[in-house]
Amino acid sequence: MGVLPYLVAGWILLAGCYGLVTSRNLIHAVGCLAVAQSSTYVLLLTVGYRAGATAPVFSDLPTDAPVVDPVVQALALTDVVVGATVTALLLALVIQLRKRHGTVDPQRLTGLRG
C-alpha cells in the first residue's frame, strides 16, 4: 500500500491545524478542528486496510479467508460519533457566545466578568 495514505492523513491534519491557527472566526475554527479530526479517519482506514481481505462476517467465509480487523472499524465508527458530538457541542457554545457577547471574533471578545 505504501506511505501515501499516511502522507494524506498528515496533510489533512496540517491543513486543519493551519486553518485553526489563522482563523478569525470561531465557526471557522470549529470547522477547521473537524477537518483536523477527520485525518484520524484516514489514518485508521490506512492502519486497518488489508489487500484482498473482506468484511469480518464469518458465516459464509472459509476459516482461512483473510479479513480486515473489526477493532479498527469499531474505532473508526467511534471516532466519527465522537467527532460529530464535539463539533455539535462547540457550535452550540459558539451560538451562546454570539448571543452574550455579540461577536464570534476571538480577538474582540472581552475577558470574563464576575
N, C-alpha and C positions, 0 to 999 in steps of 0.2 A: 504494500500500500504506500509506503514511503512517508516522507516528512511533510508533504503538502498540507494535509488536514491540520497538523499541529501549527503550521505557519498561518493557516487561515484563522484558526482559533485565536492565536496570538494577535493577529492583525485586527480582528473584531474587538478584542479586549482593548487594544491600544486606541482604536478609533472611538470606542465608548468612553475611555478614560480621558482622551483629549477633549471630547465634547463636554464632558463633565467639568473639567478644569476651566475651560474657556467659556462656559455658559454664563449668561447674564439674566437668565430666566429660570425660575425653579421648575416649571413644567418641562422645559427643555432638558434640565438636569436630570429629572426623573426618567425621561425618555432615553437619555444617554446612559443612565445607570441600567436600564432594561437592556440596552444593546450590549453593554459590557457583560451583563449577566448571561446573555444569550451565547456568549462564547463558550460557556461551560457546556451547553447543549452539544456544540460541535465537538468539544473535547471528549465528552462522554460517548458520543457516537463513534468517534475515532478509536477510543480505547476498546469499545465493545464489538467492533467490526471483525468479522472473520470471513475470508473469501470462501464462497461456496457453501456457507452454512445457512440453515433455515431457522425458522422460528422454533422456540423451545416447547413445541407441543408434541408430546411423545406418543400419542395414541395411534398415529399412522406412520411412524418412522421406525426403521430398524434401530436396534440398540447401539450400533456403531456409527450412526449418521452424525456428521458434525452439526452442532447447533450453536447459536450465539448465547452469550452469557445473560441469563434473565436478571441477574442482580444489577447489571449496568442499565438495562431497560427500566427497571424499577427506580433506580437513582435518577435517570433522565426524566421520568414522569414526575417524580417528587420535586425535581428541580424546576420543572415547568410550573407546577402548582405553587411552590413557594415564591417563585419569581412573580407570578401574577398577583399573589396576595400582597407581597411587598410593594409592588407597583400601585395597586389599588389603595393601600394604606397611605403611601406617600402622596398620591394625588389628592386624597381626602384631606391630608394635613395641609397641602398647598392651598386647597379651597378655603379652609378655615383661616389660614394665614392671610389670604387675599381679603376675606371678609373683615378681619380685625385690623389689618394694617393698610389695606388699600393698594398693595403692590406685591408683585412676585419677583422683584429685582432684589437679589440678596444684598447688594451694596446699599440700597436705600432703606433697608429695614432698620428700625431703631432698636436699641438694647431693650432688654426685659425691664419692665417697670413693675414695682411691687404694689 
